């Protein structure tokens, strides 16, 4: 951090954000990840019992949950608007 501060104070005519960004990029390292090629996992597809990709979970329950959240949002918004309405109009 001390070296970074020296870089920032040595160059007073550049904006500090620019200098900090350049110093940060100089200290950045390469990130390693898995290869982008497709690989088969051990044991096949864990989402289903050997039938291939399909729906996971209960889609009807998810639909009901989304509708319930939407309805609760509408009701709470209307209650908030009713409670905070201006009465002097």
PDB file of N, CA, C and O in Angstrom:
ATOM      1  N   UNK A   1       0.826  -1.190   0.000  1.00  0.00           N
ATOM      2  CA  UNK A   1       0.000   0.000   0.000  1.00  0.00           C
ATOM      3  C   UNK A   1       0.871   1.256   0.000  1.00  0.00           C
ATOM      4  O   UNK A   1       0.506   2.279  -0.579  1.00  0.00           O
ATOM      5  N   UNK A   2       2.038   1.161   0.664  1.00  0.00           N
ATOM      6  CA  UNK A   2       2.936   2.304   0.710  1.00  0.00           C
ATOM      7  C   UNK A   2       3.457   2.633  -0.686  1.00  0.00           C
ATOM      8  O   UNK A   2       3.597   3.804  -1.039  1.00  0.00           O
ATOM      9  N   UNK A   3       3.745   1.590  -1.489  1.00  0.00           N
ATOM     10  CA  UNK A   3       4.228   1.822  -2.856  1.00  0.00           C
ATOM     11  C   UNK A   3       3.145   2.487  -3.698  1.00  0.00           C
ATOM     12  O   UNK A   3       3.439   3.350  -4.525  1.00  0.00           O
ATOM     13  N   UNK A   4       1.911   2.089  -3.491  1.00  0.00           N
ATOM     14  CA  UNK A   4       0.798   2.696  -4.221  1.00  0.00           C
ATOM     15  C   UNK A   4       0.664   4.176  -3.861  1.00  0.00           C
ATOM     16  O   UNK A   4       0.414   5.006  -4.736  1.00  0.00           O
ATOM     17  N   UNK A   5       0.826   4.506  -2.593  1.00  0.00           N
ATOM     18  CA  UNK A   5       0.719   5.903  -2.178  1.00  0.00           C
ATOM     19  C   UNK A   5       1.860   6.738  -2.763  1.00  0.00           C
ATOM     20  O   UNK A   5       1.667   7.905  -3.104  1.00  0.00           O
ATOM     21  N   UNK A   6       3.052   6.136  -2.879  1.00  0.00           N
ATOM     22  CA  UNK A   6       4.167   6.857  -3.496  1.00  0.00           C
ATOM     23  C   UNK A   6       3.870   7.177  -4.953  1.00  0.00           C
ATOM     24  O   UNK A   6       4.185   8.268  -5.429  1.00  0.00           O
ATOM     25  N   UNK A   7       3.263   6.232  -5.661  1.00  0.00           N
ATOM     26  CA  UNK A   7       2.903   6.473  -7.067  1.00  0.00           C
ATOM     27  C   UNK A   7       1.893   7.602  -7.150  1.00  0.00           C
ATOM     28  O   UNK A   7       1.977   8.442  -8.047  1.00  0.00           O
ATOM     29  N   UNK A   8       0.943   7.636  -6.231  1.00  0.00           N
ATOM     30  CA  UNK A   8      -0.096   8.662  -6.251  1.00  0.00           C
ATOM     31  C   UNK A   8       0.497  10.038  -5.955  1.00  0.00           C
ATOM     32  O   UNK A   8       0.096  11.022  -6.577  1.00  0.00           O
ATOM     33  N   UNK A   9       1.435  10.126  -5.028  1.00  0.00           N
ATOM     34  CA  UNK A   9       1.975  11.430  -4.646  1.00  0.00           C
ATOM     35  C   UNK A   9       3.074  11.917  -5.580  1.00  0.00           C
ATOM     36  O   UNK A   9       3.353  13.116  -5.614  1.00  0.00           O
ATOM     37  N   UNK A  10       3.708  11.024  -6.340  1.00  0.00           N
ATOM     38  CA  UNK A  10       4.784  11.433  -7.234  1.00  0.00           C
ATOM     39  C   UNK A  10       4.234  12.177  -8.444  1.00  0.00           C
ATOM     40  O   UNK A  10       4.891  13.075  -8.972  1.00  0.00           O
ATOM     41  N   UNK A  11       3.057  11.817  -8.879  1.00  0.00           N
ATOM     42  CA  UNK A  11       2.495  12.416 -10.096  1.00  0.00           C
ATOM     43  C   UNK A  11       1.320  13.320  -9.691  1.00  0.00           C
ATOM     44  O   UNK A  11       0.171  12.882  -9.742  1.00  0.00           O
ATOM     45  N   UNK A  12       1.584  14.564  -9.294  1.00  0.00           N
ATOM     46  CA  UNK A  12       0.502  15.403  -8.778  1.00  0.00           C
ATOM     47  C   UNK A  12      -0.405  15.982  -9.864  1.00  0.00           C
ATOM     48  O   UNK A  12      -1.521  16.400  -9.558  1.00  0.00           O
ATOM     49  N   UNK A  13       0.035  16.019 -11.110  1.00  0.00           N
ATOM     50  CA  UNK A  13      -0.777  16.656 -12.142  1.00  0.00           C
ATOM     51  C   UNK A  13      -1.828  15.721 -12.737  1.00  0.00           C
ATOM     52  O   UNK A  13      -2.734  16.196 -13.421  1.00  0.00           O
ATOM     53  N   UNK A  14      -1.743  14.426 -12.504  1.00  0.00           N
ATOM     54  CA  UNK A  14      -2.761  13.492 -12.984  1.00  0.00           C
ATOM     55  C   UNK A  14      -3.837  13.311 -11.921  1.00  0.00           C
ATOM     56  O   UNK A  14      -3.537  13.377 -10.730  1.00  0.00           O
ATOM     57  N   UNK A  15      -5.061  13.087 -12.319  1.00  0.00           N
ATOM     58  CA  UNK A  15      -6.103  12.802 -11.315  1.00  0.00           C
ATOM     59  C   UNK A  15      -5.753  11.539 -10.535  1.00  0.00           C
ATOM     60  O   UNK A  15      -5.291  10.549 -11.103  1.00  0.00           O
ATOM     61  N   UNK A  16      -5.978  11.590  -9.240  1.00  0.00           N
ATOM     62  CA  UNK A  16      -5.604  10.468  -8.387  1.00  0.00           C
ATOM     63  C   UNK A  16      -6.340   9.190  -8.760  1.00  0.00           C
ATOM     64  O   UNK A  16      -5.770   8.105  -8.642  1.00  0.00           O
ATOM     65  N   UNK A  17      -7.574   9.284  -9.202  1.00  0.00           N
ATOM     66  CA  UNK A  17      -8.314   8.081  -9.578  1.00  0.00           C
ATOM     67  C   UNK A  17      -7.646   7.380 -10.755  1.00  0.00           C
ATOM     68  O   UNK A  17      -7.595   6.151 -10.798  1.00  0.00           O
ATOM     69  N   UNK A  18      -7.141   8.146 -11.696  1.00  0.00           N
ATOM     70  CA  UNK A  18      -6.454   7.560 -12.843  1.00  0.00           C
ATOM     71  C   UNK A  18      -5.179   6.852 -12.406  1.00  0.00           C
ATOM     72  O   UNK A  18      -4.897   5.742 -12.857  1.00  0.00           O
ATOM     73  N   UNK A  19      -4.417   7.484 -11.540  1.00  0.00           N
ATOM     74  CA  UNK A  19      -3.160   6.902 -11.066  1.00  0.00           C
ATOM     75  C   UNK A  19      -3.434   5.639 -10.257  1.00  0.00           C
ATOM     76  O   UNK A  19      -2.732   4.640 -10.411  1.00  0.00           O
ATOM     77  N   UNK A  20      -4.449   5.676  -9.397  1.00  0.00           N
ATOM     78  CA  UNK A  20      -4.781   4.508  -8.597  1.00  0.00           C
ATOM     79  C   UNK A  20      -5.234   3.368  -9.505  1.00  0.00           C
ATOM     80  O   UNK A  20      -4.881   2.213  -9.267  1.00  0.00           O
ATOM     81  N   UNK A  21      -6.005   3.675 -10.533  1.00  0.00           N
ATOM     82  CA  UNK A  21      -6.461   2.638 -11.464  1.00  0.00           C
ATOM     83  C   UNK A  21      -5.285   2.002 -12.188  1.00  0.00           C
ATOM     84  O   UNK A  21      -5.225   0.778 -12.307  1.00  0.00           O
ATOM     85  N   UNK A  22      -4.367   2.794 -12.663  1.00  0.00           N
ATOM     86  CA  UNK A  22      -3.190   2.262 -13.350  1.00  0.00           C
ATOM     87  C   UNK A  22      -2.355   1.403 -12.397  1.00  0.00           C
ATOM     88  O   UNK A  22      -1.901   0.323 -12.775  1.00  0.00           O
ATOM     89  N   UNK A  23      -2.154   1.873 -11.173  1.00  0.00           N
ATOM     90  CA  UNK A  23      -1.378   1.096 -10.198  1.00  0.00           C
ATOM     91  C   UNK A  23      -2.087  -0.211  -9.864  1.00  0.00           C
ATOM     92  O   UNK A  23      -1.438  -1.248  -9.723  1.00  0.00           O
ATOM     93  N   UNK A  24      -3.394  -0.173  -9.739  1.00  0.00           N
ATOM     94  CA  UNK A  24      -4.172  -1.384  -9.461  1.00  0.00           C
ATOM     95  C   UNK A  24      -4.037  -2.381 -10.604  1.00  0.00           C
ATOM     96  O   UNK A  24      -3.895  -3.581 -10.364  1.00  0.00           O
ATOM     97  N   UNK A  25      -4.078  -1.900 -11.842  1.00  0.00           N
ATOM     98  CA  UNK A  25      -3.930  -2.789 -12.990  1.00  0.00           C
ATOM     99  C   UNK A  25      -2.527  -3.368 -13.077  1.00  0.00           C
ATOM    100  O   UNK A  25      -2.357  -4.485 -13.567  1.00  0.00           O
ATOM    101  N   UNK A  26      -1.522  -2.642 -12.616  1.00  0.00           N
ATOM    102  CA  UNK A  26      -0.160  -3.162 -12.631  1.00  0.00           C
ATOM    103  C   UNK A  26       0.001  -4.316 -11.643  1.00  0.00           C
ATOM    104  O   UNK A  26       0.778  -5.239 -11.889  1.00  0.00           O
ATOM    105  N   UNK A  27      -0.726  -4.270 -10.533  1.00  0.00           N
ATOM    106  CA  UNK A  27      -0.626  -5.319  -9.523  1.00  0.00           C
ATOM    107  C   UNK A  27      -1.601  -6.471  -9.758  1.00  0.00           C
ATOM    108  O   UNK A  27      -1.573  -7.456  -9.021  1.00  0.00           O
ATOM    109  N   UNK A  28      -2.455  -6.366 -10.763  1.00  0.00           N
ATOM    110  CA  UNK A  28      -3.423  -7.418 -11.035  1.00  0.00           C
ATOM    111  C   UNK A  28      -2.710  -8.672 -11.531  1.00  0.00           C
ATOM    112  O   UNK A  28      -1.687  -8.585 -12.210  1.00  0.00           O
ATOM    113  N   UNK A  29      -3.247  -9.815 -11.193  1.00  0.00           N
ATOM    114  CA  UNK A  29      -2.649 -11.071 -11.637  1.00  0.00           C
ATOM    115  C   UNK A  29      -3.646 -11.834 -12.498  1.00  0.00           C
ATOM    116  O   UNK A  29      -4.831 -11.502 -12.546  1.00  0.00           O
ATOM    117  N   UNK A  30      -3.153 -12.847 -13.166  1.00  0.00           N
ATOM    118  CA  UNK A  30      -3.988 -13.627 -14.060  1.00  0.00           C
ATOM    119  C   UNK A  30      -4.825 -14.606 -13.252  1.00  0.00           C
ATOM    120  O   UNK A  30      -4.329 -15.236 -12.318  1.00  0.00           O
ATOM    121  N   UNK A  31      -6.092 -14.731 -13.615  1.00  0.00           N
ATOM    122  CA  UNK A  31      -6.982 -15.682 -12.956  1.00  0.00           C
ATOM    123  C   UNK A  31      -7.075 -16.942 -13.809  1.00  0.00           C
ATOM    124  O   UNK A  31      -7.165 -16.867 -15.034  1.00  0.00           O
ATOM    125  N   UNK A  32      -7.054 -18.068 -13.170  1.00  0.00           N
ATOM    126  CA  UNK A  32      -7.140 -19.341 -13.875  1.00  0.00           C
ATOM    127  C   UNK A  32      -8.515 -19.949 -13.648  1.00  0.00           C
ATOM    128  O   UNK A  32      -9.055 -19.905 -12.543  1.00  0.00           O
ATOM    129  N   UNK A  33      -9.072 -20.518 -14.713  1.00  0.00           N
ATOM    130  CA  UNK A  33     -10.390 -21.131 -14.623  1.00  0.00           C
ATOM    131  C   UNK A  33     -10.364 -22.456 -15.365  1.00  0.00           C
ATOM    132  O   UNK A  33      -9.341 -22.839 -15.934  1.00  0.00           O
ATOM    133  N   UNK A  34     -11.475 -23.143 -15.357  1.00  0.00           N
ATOM    134  CA  UNK A  34     -11.577 -24.409 -16.072  1.00  0.00           C
ATOM    135  C   UNK A  34     -11.597 -24.153 -17.572  1.00  0.00           C
ATOM    136  O   UNK A  34     -11.853 -23.035 -18.018  1.00  0.00           O
ATOM    137  N   UNK A  35     -11.331 -25.174 -18.326  1.00  0.00           N
ATOM    138  CA  UNK A  35     -11.350 -25.022 -19.778  1.00  0.00           C
ATOM    139  C   UNK A  35     -12.780 -24.798 -20.256  1.00  0.00           C
ATOM    140  O   UNK A  35     -13.721 -25.294 -19.637  1.00  0.00           O
ATOM    141  N   UNK A  36     -12.955 -24.054 -21.357  1.00  0.00           N
ATOM    142  CA  UNK A  36     -14.311 -23.770 -21.826  1.00  0.00           C
ATOM    143  C   UNK A  36     -14.974 -24.942 -22.536  1.00  0.00           C
ATOM    144  O   UNK A  36     -16.153 -24.863 -22.880  1.00  0.00           O
ATOM    145  N   UNK A  37     -14.256 -26.006 -22.757  1.00  0.00           N
ATOM    146  CA  UNK A  37     -14.831 -27.162 -23.451  1.00  0.00           C
ATOM    147  C   UNK A  37     -15.794 -27.923 -22.566  1.00  0.00           C
ATOM    148  O   UNK A  37     -15.654 -27.928 -21.343  1.00  0.00           O
ATOM    149  N   UNK A  38     -16.778 -28.570 -23.185  1.00  0.00           N
ATOM    150  CA  UNK A  38     -17.741 -29.344 -22.388  1.00  0.00           C
ATOM    151  C   UNK A  38     -17.106 -30.610 -21.843  1.00  0.00           C
ATOM    152  O   UNK A  38     -16.379 -31.302 -22.555  1.00  0.00           O
ATOM    153  N   UNK A  39     -17.375 -30.909 -20.595  1.00  0.00           N
ATOM    154  CA  UNK A  39     -16.873 -32.122 -19.969  1.00  0.00           C
ATOM    155  C   UNK A  39     -18.025 -32.816 -19.264  1.00  0.00           C
ATOM    156  O   UNK A  39     -18.884 -32.172 -18.662  1.00  0.00           O
ATOM    157  N   UNK A  40     -18.028 -34.117 -19.348  1.00  0.00           N
ATOM    158  CA  UNK A  40     -19.066 -34.899 -18.669  1.00  0.00           C
ATOM    159  C   UNK A  40     -18.692 -35.074 -17.207  1.00  0.00           C
ATOM    160  O   UNK A  40     -17.575 -35.475 -16.879  1.00  0.00           O
ATOM    161  N   UNK A  41     -19.627 -34.771 -16.349  1.00  0.00           N
ATOM    162  CA  UNK A  41     -19.380 -34.942 -14.924  1.00  0.00           C
ATOM    163  C   UNK A  41     -19.416 -36.409 -14.555  1.00  0.00           C
ATOM    164  O   UNK A  41     -19.958 -37.221 -15.305  1.00  0.00           O
ATOM    165  N   UNK A  42     -18.848 -36.765 -13.410  1.00  0.00           N
ATOM    166  CA  UNK A  42     -18.871 -38.164 -12.990  1.00  0.00           C
ATOM    167  C   UNK A  42     -20.282 -38.590 -12.606  1.00  0.00           C
ATOM    168  O   UNK A  42     -20.930 -37.936 -11.788  1.00  0.00           O
ATOM    169  N   UNK A  43     -20.754 -39.673 -13.188  1.00  0.00           N
ATOM    170  CA  UNK A  43     -22.070 -40.190 -12.833  1.00  0.00           C
ATOM    171  C   UNK A  43     -23.206 -39.646 -13.677  1.00  0.00           C
ATOM    172  O   UNK A  43     -24.356 -40.001 -13.423  1.00  0.00           O
ATOM    173  N   UNK A  44     -22.948 -38.806 -14.665  1.00  0.00           N
ATOM    174  CA  UNK A  44     -24.018 -38.321 -15.523  1.00  0.00           C
ATOM    175  C   UNK A  44     -24.677 -37.058 -14.999  1.00  0.00           C
ATOM    176  O   UNK A  44     -24.082 -36.297 -14.236  1.00  0.00           O
ATOM    177  N   UNK A  45     -25.917 -36.848 -15.422  1.00  0.00           N
ATOM    178  CA  UNK A  45     -26.661 -35.636 -15.090  1.00  0.00           C
ATOM    179  C   UNK A  45     -27.280 -35.763 -13.701  1.00  0.00           C
ATOM    180  O   UNK A  45     -28.104 -36.654 -13.491  1.00  0.00           O
ATOM    181  N   UNK A  46     -26.914 -34.900 -12.740  1.00  0.00           N
ATOM    182  CA  UNK A  46     -27.454 -35.026 -11.387  1.00  0.00           C
ATOM    183  C   UNK A  46     -28.867 -34.467 -11.241  1.00  0.00           C
ATOM    184  O   UNK A  46     -29.471 -34.604 -10.176  1.00  0.00           O
ATOM    185  N   UNK A  47     -29.407 -33.840 -12.286  1.00  0.00           N
ATOM    186  CA  UNK A  47     -30.726 -33.217 -12.155  1.00  0.00           C
ATOM    187  C   UNK A  47     -31.868 -34.202 -12.302  1.00  0.00           C
ATOM    188  O   UNK A  47     -32.966 -33.936 -11.812  1.00  0.00           O
ATOM    189  N   UNK A  48     -31.649 -35.318 -12.951  1.00  0.00           N
ATOM    190  CA  UNK A  48     -32.734 -36.278 -13.150  1.00  0.00           C
ATOM    191  C   UNK A  48     -32.176 -37.688 -13.070  1.00  0.00           C
ATOM    192  O   UNK A  48     -30.962 -37.874 -12.983  1.00  0.00           O
ATOM    193  N   UNK A  49     -33.038 -38.663 -13.100  1.00  0.00           N
ATOM    194  CA  UNK A  49     -32.612 -40.056 -12.938  1.00  0.00           C
ATOM    195  C   UNK A  49     -32.304 -40.690 -14.296  1.00  0.00           C
ATOM    196  O   UNK A  49     -32.932 -41.678 -14.677  1.00  0.00           O
ATOM    197  N   UNK A  50     -31.351 -40.132 -15.015  1.00  0.00           N
ATOM    198  CA  UNK A  50     -30.923 -40.722 -16.266  1.00  0.00           C
ATOM    199  C   UNK A  50     -31.823 -40.456 -17.454  1.00  0.00           C
ATOM    200  O   UNK A  50     -31.629 -41.073 -18.502  1.00  0.00           O
ATOM    201  N   UNK A  51     -32.785 -39.579 -17.344  1.00  0.00           N
ATOM    202  CA  UNK A  51     -33.728 -39.324 -18.430  1.00  0.00           C
ATOM    203  C   UNK A  51     -33.320 -38.131 -19.279  1.00  0.00           C
ATOM    204  O   UNK A  51     -33.989 -37.824 -20.265  1.00  0.00           O
ATOM    205  N   UNK A  52     -32.252 -37.462 -18.923  1.00  0.00           N
ATOM    206  CA  UNK A  52     -31.858 -36.273 -19.661  1.00  0.00           C
ATOM    207  C   UNK A  52     -32.347 -35.026 -18.958  1.00  0.00           C
ATOM    208  O   UNK A  52     -32.999 -35.111 -17.917  1.00  0.00           O
ATOM    209  N   UNK A  53     -32.037 -33.865 -19.520  1.00  0.00           N
ATOM    210  CA  UNK A  53     -32.445 -32.629 -18.862  1.00  0.00           C
ATOM    211  C   UNK A  53     -33.962 -32.474 -18.856  1.00  0.00           C
ATOM    212  O   UNK A  53     -34.642 -32.814 -19.824  1.00  0.00           O
ATOM    213  N   UNK A  54     -34.464 -31.966 -17.770  1.00  0.00           N
ATOM    214  CA  UNK A  54     -35.897 -31.746 -17.638  1.00  0.00           C
ATOM    215  C   UNK A  54     -36.161 -30.698 -16.586  1.00  0.00           C
ATOM    216  O   UNK A  54     -35.250 -29.983 -16.169  1.00  0.00           O
ATOM    217  N   UNK A  55     -37.389 -30.603 -16.159  1.00  0.00           N
ATOM    218  CA  UNK A  55     -37.745 -29.645 -15.124  1.00  0.00           C
ATOM    219  C   UNK A  55     -37.287 -30.158 -13.769  1.00  0.00           C
ATOM    220  O   UNK A  55     -37.501 -31.322 -13.429  1.00  0.00           O
ATOM    221  N   UNK A  56     -36.663 -29.292 -13.008  1.00  0.00           N
ATOM    222  CA  UNK A  56     -36.179 -29.651 -11.691  1.00  0.00           C
ATOM    223  C   UNK A  56     -37.061 -28.960 -10.671  1.00  0.00           C
ATOM    224  O   UNK A  56     -37.346 -27.771 -10.807  1.00  0.00           O
ATOM    225  N   UNK A  57     -37.491 -29.674  -9.665  1.00  0.00           N
ATOM    226  CA  UNK A  57     -38.337 -29.077  -8.638  1.00  0.00           C
ATOM    227  C   UNK A  57     -39.811 -29.149  -9.019  1.00  0.00           C
ATOM    228  O   UNK A  57     -40.218 -29.990  -9.821  1.00  0.00           O
ATOM    229  N   UNK A  58     -40.595 -28.263  -8.436  1.00  0.00           N
ATOM    230  CA  UNK A  58     -42.034 -28.238  -8.667  1.00  0.00           C
ATOM    231  C   UNK A  58     -42.399 -26.914  -9.335  1.00  0.00           C
ATOM    232  O   UNK A  58     -42.498 -25.895  -8.651  1.00  0.00           O
ATOM    233  N   UNK A  59     -42.605 -26.904 -10.666  1.00  0.00           N
ATOM    234  CA  UNK A  59     -42.876 -25.640 -11.345  1.00  0.00           C
ATOM    235  C   UNK A  59     -44.201 -25.004 -10.926  1.00  0.00           C
ATOM    236  O   UNK A  59     -44.323 -23.779 -10.944  1.00  0.00           O
ATOM    237  N   UNK A  60     -45.184 -25.802 -10.554  1.00  0.00           N
ATOM    238  CA  UNK A  60     -46.467 -25.241 -10.127  1.00  0.00           C
ATOM    239  C   UNK A  60     -46.311 -24.473  -8.814  1.00  0.00           C
ATOM    240  O   UNK A  60     -46.906 -23.409  -8.643  1.00  0.00           O
ATOM    241  N   UNK A  61     -45.524 -25.001  -7.900  1.00  0.00           N
ATOM    242  CA  UNK A  61     -45.272 -24.303  -6.636  1.00  0.00           C
ATOM    243  C   UNK A  61     -44.517 -23.002  -6.883  1.00  0.00           C
ATOM    244  O   UNK A  61     -44.781 -21.999  -6.221  1.00  0.00           O
ATOM    245  N   UNK A  62     -43.589 -23.011  -7.822  1.00  0.00           N
ATOM    246  CA  UNK A  62     -42.853 -21.785  -8.144  1.00  0.00           C
ATOM    247  C   UNK A  62     -43.793 -20.741  -8.734  1.00  0.00           C
ATOM    248  O   UNK A  62     -43.688 -19.562  -8.397  1.00  0.00           O
ATOM    249  N   UNK A  63     -44.699 -21.149  -9.599  1.00  0.00           N
ATOM    250  CA  UNK A  63     -45.662 -20.221 -10.192  1.00  0.00           C
ATOM    251  C   UNK A  63     -46.581 -19.634  -9.125  1.00  0.00           C
ATOM    252  O   UNK A  63     -46.861 -18.435  -9.139  1.00  0.00           O
ATOM    253  N   UNK A  64     -47.046 -20.460  -8.212  1.00  0.00           N
ATOM    254  CA  UNK A  64     -47.909 -19.973  -7.126  1.00  0.00           C
ATOM    255  C   UNK A  64     -47.139 -18.996  -6.236  1.00  0.00           C
ATOM    256  O   UNK A  64     -47.696 -17.988  -5.803  1.00  0.00           O
ATOM    257  N   UNK A  65     -45.876 -19.282  -5.962  1.00  0.00           N
ATOM    258  CA  UNK A  65     -45.072 -18.385  -5.130  1.00  0.00           C
ATOM    259  C   UNK A  65     -44.874 -17.033  -5.807  1.00  0.00           C
ATOM    260  O   UNK A  65     -44.955 -15.997  -5.147  1.00  0.00           O
ATOM    261  N   UNK A  66     -44.616 -17.028  -7.109  1.00  0.00           N
ATOM    262  CA  UNK A  66     -44.431 -15.772  -7.833  1.00  0.00           C
ATOM    263  C   UNK A  66     -45.727 -14.965  -7.824  1.00  0.00           C
ATOM    264  O   UNK A  66     -45.695 -13.755  -7.600  1.00  0.00           O
ATOM    265  N   UNK A  67     -46.852 -15.610  -8.060  1.00  0.00           N
ATOM    266  CA  UNK A  67     -48.132 -14.904  -8.043  1.00  0.00           C
ATOM    267  C   UNK A  67     -48.454 -14.367  -6.647  1.00  0.00           C
ATOM    268  O   UNK A  67     -48.983 -13.263  -6.519  1.00  0.00           O
ATOM    269  N   UNK A  68     -48.143 -15.128  -5.609  1.00  0.00           N
ATOM    270  CA  UNK A  68     -48.395 -14.674  -4.238  1.00  0.00           C
ATOM    271  C   UNK A  68     -47.528 -13.467  -3.894  1.00  0.00           C
ATOM    272  O   UNK A  68     -47.998 -12.524  -3.258  1.00  0.00           O
ATOM    273  N   UNK A  69     -46.275 -13.496  -4.310  1.00  0.00           N
ATOM    274  CA  UNK A  69     -45.386 -12.354  -4.049  1.00  0.00           C
ATOM    275  C   UNK A  69     -45.886 -11.118  -4.794  1.00  0.00           C
ATOM    276  O   UNK A  69     -45.868 -10.017  -4.244  1.00  0.00           O
ATOM    277  N   UNK A  70     -46.330 -11.288  -6.038  1.00  0.00           N
ATOM    278  CA  UNK A  70     -46.861 -10.157  -6.805  1.00  0.00           C
ATOM    279  C   UNK A  70     -48.112  -9.586  -6.161  1.00  0.00           C
ATOM    280  O   UNK A  70     -48.251  -8.367  -6.061  1.00  0.00           O
ATOM    281  N   UNK A  71     -49.020 -10.441  -5.726  1.00  0.00           N
ATOM    282  CA  UNK A  71     -50.246  -9.985  -5.080  1.00  0.00           C
ATOM    283  C   UNK A  71     -49.947  -9.278  -3.760  1.00  0.00           C
ATOM    284  O   UNK A  71     -50.555  -8.253  -3.452  1.00  0.00           O
ATOM    285  N   UNK A  72     -49.009  -9.824  -2.979  1.00  0.00           N
ATOM    286  CA  UNK A  72     -48.634  -9.184  -1.715  1.00  0.00           C
ATOM    287  C   UNK A  72     -48.007  -7.815  -1.970  1.00  0.00           C
ATOM    288  O   UNK A  72     -48.222  -6.884  -1.194  1.00  0.00           O
ATOM    289  N   UNK A  73     -47.245  -7.686  -3.036  1.00  0.00           N
ATOM    290  CA  UNK A  73     -46.636  -6.399  -3.370  1.00  0.00           C
ATOM    291  C   UNK A  73     -47.688  -5.371  -3.719  1.00  0.00           C
ATOM    292  O   UNK A  73     -47.604  -4.221  -3.287  1.00  0.00           O
ATOM    293  N   UNK A  74     -48.686  -5.775  -4.503  1.00  0.00           N
ATOM    294  CA  UNK A  74     -49.762  -4.852  -4.870  1.00  0.00           C
ATOM    295  C   UNK A  74     -50.541  -4.421  -3.633  1.00  0.00           C
ATOM    296  O   UNK A  74     -50.832  -3.237  -3.466  1.00  0.00           O
ATOM    297  N   UNK A  75     -50.877  -5.361  -2.778  1.00  0.00           N
ATOM    298  CA  UNK A  75     -51.669  -5.047  -1.577  1.00  0.00           C
ATOM    299  C   UNK A  75     -50.872  -4.129  -0.648  1.00  0.00           C
ATOM    300  O   UNK A  75     -51.416  -3.142  -0.152  1.00  0.00           O
ATOM    301  N   UNK A  76     -49.607  -4.432  -0.408  1.00  0.00           N
ATOM    302  CA  UNK A  76     -48.808  -3.591   0.481  1.00  0.00           C
ATOM    303  C   UNK A  76     -48.588  -2.196  -0.099  1.00  0.00           C
ATOM    304  O   UNK A  76     -48.554  -1.217   0.646  1.00  0.00           O
ATOM    305  N   UNK A  77     -48.438  -2.096  -1.416  1.00  0.00           N
ATOM    306  CA  UNK A  77     -48.302  -0.781  -2.038  1.00  0.00           C
ATOM    307  C   UNK A  77     -49.565   0.039  -1.867  1.00  0.00           C
ATOM    308  O   UNK A  77     -49.496   1.223  -1.537  1.00  0.00           O
ATOM    309  N   UNK A  78     -50.719  -0.576  -2.088  1.00  0.00           N
ATOM    310  CA  UNK A  78     -51.983   0.145  -1.918  1.00  0.00           C
ATOM    311  C   UNK A  78     -52.207   0.556  -0.467  1.00  0.00           C
ATOM    312  O   UNK A  78     -52.714   1.648  -0.211  1.00  0.00           O
ATOM    313  N   UNK A  79     -51.843  -0.286   0.472  1.00  0.00           N
ATOM    314  CA  UNK A  79     -51.973   0.055   1.891  1.00  0.00           C
ATOM    315  C   UNK A  79     -51.058   1.224   2.237  1.00  0.00           C
ATOM    316  O   UNK A  79     -51.457   2.132   2.966  1.00  0.00           O
ATOM    317  N   UNK A  80     -49.835   1.205   1.718  1.00  0.00           N
ATOM    318  CA  UNK A  80     -48.900   2.298   1.981  1.00  0.00           C
ATOM    319  C   UNK A  80     -49.425   3.602   1.387  1.00  0.00           C
ATOM    320  O   UNK A  80     -49.379   4.643   2.043  1.00  0.00           O
ATOM    321  N   UNK A  81     -49.916   3.555   0.168  1.00  0.00           N
ATOM    322  CA  UNK A  81     -50.447   4.766  -0.452  1.00  0.00           C
ATOM    323  C   UNK A  81     -51.669   5.287   0.295  1.00  0.00           C
ATOM    324  O   UNK A  81     -51.843   6.497   0.433  1.00  0.00           O
ATOM    325  N   UNK A  82     -52.498   4.397   0.769  1.00  0.00           N
ATOM    326  CA  UNK A  82     -53.691   4.812   1.515  1.00  0.00           C
ATOM    327  C   UNK A  82     -53.307   5.454   2.847  1.00  0.00           C
ATOM    328  O   UNK A  82     -53.936   6.420   3.279  1.00  0.00           O
ATOM    329  N   UNK A  83     -52.276   4.915   3.494  1.00  0.00           N
ATOM    330  CA  UNK A  83     -51.872   5.440   4.796  1.00  0.00           C
ATOM    331  C   UNK A  83     -51.124   6.759   4.674  1.00  0.00           C
ATOM    332  O   UNK A  83     -51.163   7.568   5.602  1.00  0.00           O
ATOM    333  N   UNK A  84     -50.444   7.001   3.559  1.00  0.00           N
ATOM    334  CA  UNK A  84     -49.635   8.196   3.415  1.00  0.00           C
ATOM    335  C   UNK A  84     -50.252   9.231   2.477  1.00  0.00           C
ATOM    336  O   UNK A  84     -49.580  10.180   2.072  1.00  0.00           O
ATOM    337  N   UNK A  85     -51.515   9.056   2.135  1.00  0.00           N
ATOM    338  CA  UNK A  85     -52.166   9.988   1.207  1.00  0.00           C
ATOM    339  C   UNK A  85     -52.325  11.370   1.857  1.00  0.00           C
ATOM    340  O   UNK A  85     -52.588  11.475   3.055  1.00  0.00           O
ATOM    341  N   UNK A  86     -52.165  12.401   1.069  1.00  0.00           N
ATOM    342  CA  UNK A  86     -52.361  13.758   1.587  1.00  0.00           C
ATOM    343  C   UNK A  86     -53.857  14.019   1.707  1.00  0.00           C
ATOM    344  O   UNK A  86     -54.631  13.720   0.797  1.00  0.00           O
ATOM    345  N   UNK A  87     -54.238  14.568   2.818  1.00  0.00           N
ATOM    346  CA  UNK A  87     -55.673  14.788   3.101  1.00  0.00           C
ATOM    347  C   UNK A  87     -56.106  16.231   2.827  1.00  0.00           C
ATOM    348  O   UNK A  87     -57.302  16.516   2.898  1.00  0.00           O
ATOM    349  N   UNK A  88     -55.193  17.149   2.518  1.00  0.00           N
ATOM    350  CA  UNK A  88     -55.539  18.551   2.388  1.00  0.00           C
ATOM    351  C   UNK A  88     -55.967  18.915   0.974  1.00  0.00           C
ATOM    352  O   UNK A  88     -56.250  20.087   0.725  1.00  0.00           O
ATOM    353  N   UNK A  89     -56.028  18.012   0.072  1.00  0.00           N
ATOM    354  CA  UNK A  89     -56.380  18.332  -1.322  1.00  0.00           C
ATOM    355  C   UNK A  89     -57.874  18.441  -1.486  1.00  0.00           C
ATOM    356  O   UNK A  89     -58.357  18.704  -2.587  1.00  0.00           O
TER     357      UNK A  89
END
